Amino acid sequence: MTGTTPKGLEIRPRRPEFGLPQPMPRHWHGGDAFKSHFFDAMSVLFPDGERFFIDSVRHFRERIDDPLLREQIRGFIGQEGHHSREHIDYNNQLRALGYDIDHLERALRRRLAFVRKFLSPQLQLAATTAVEHLTAIMADALLRNPHWLEGADPTMARLWRWHALEETEHKAVAFDVYQQVCGSPWLRRRAMLQSTIFFTKDTFLGLVHMLRRDGLLWNWRVWRDGLRWLWGRDGILRPLVKAYLEFYRRDFHPWQHDNLHLVEQYRREFDSTAGTASA
């Protein structure tokens, strides 16, 4: 397999005005608790997770000589910084609804503190490449399949499309930095295995917490319909398995899956109305 980041790819942060609904509908995704909280649980992870991604890439920025990649790093940092701020607002809306977001965030912060203290900068960057791949393949699927957000609150759907667009734009930045400063396929694979376990665990625990607060944790219909939505014959995650496994290839590169046409398509939605900002 071959693949490189498209030449001249511009990565720049946007500042669209979302104005999240206040109060946020508890089940903003078409009245469906499982669908809403699946996305909500991921949102809880983003502020601290994206600060970690920024730090792991920034650590190596001075070792990058390629001026284009240095500019893309700048765009990556700006985009992730804005994502973090928007999801802080999102998570505060979840707090206002009575969910214990502080409890969910504490576990992630403890683990990230351990990682920062005891794992090498190279492994931290490898972990960033792994989670960036997880978010990139979900972002691609969300942009490719608008029915993922069918029936959702329009503002919430727009926020997730914006996030997906920018995750797709910068999906190779951390990877390209990693290839220049380390490049070990073994370390990258190890990081993906660990990241997959923790990302799945954290998302599941967030989902369980919110369903429990709603009094729906033991409602078998909620779980039946929710798991069918994720992993059933037409489930949203089922088609992602092949793209996920490609990360383990020695010759993997994120832009082997060329979806630049989706970037260009959704840029039209946001670049016509959104402000931009410098990193």
Secondary structure, DSSP 4 states (H G I P E B T S, - for coil): ----PPTT-----EE------SSPPTTTBTT-HHHHHHHHHHHHHHHHHHHHHHHHHHTTGGG---HHHHHHHHHHHHHHHHHHHHHHHHHHHHHHTT--HHHHHHHHHHHHHHHHHHS-HHHHHHHHHHHHHHHHHHHHHHHH-GGGGTTB-HHHHHHHHHHHHHHHHTTTHHHHHHHHHT--HHHHHHHHHHHHHHHHHHHHHHHHHHHHHTT-TT-HHHHHHHHHHHHSTT-SSGGGHHHHHGGGSTT--GGGS--HHHHHHHHHHHHTT-EE---
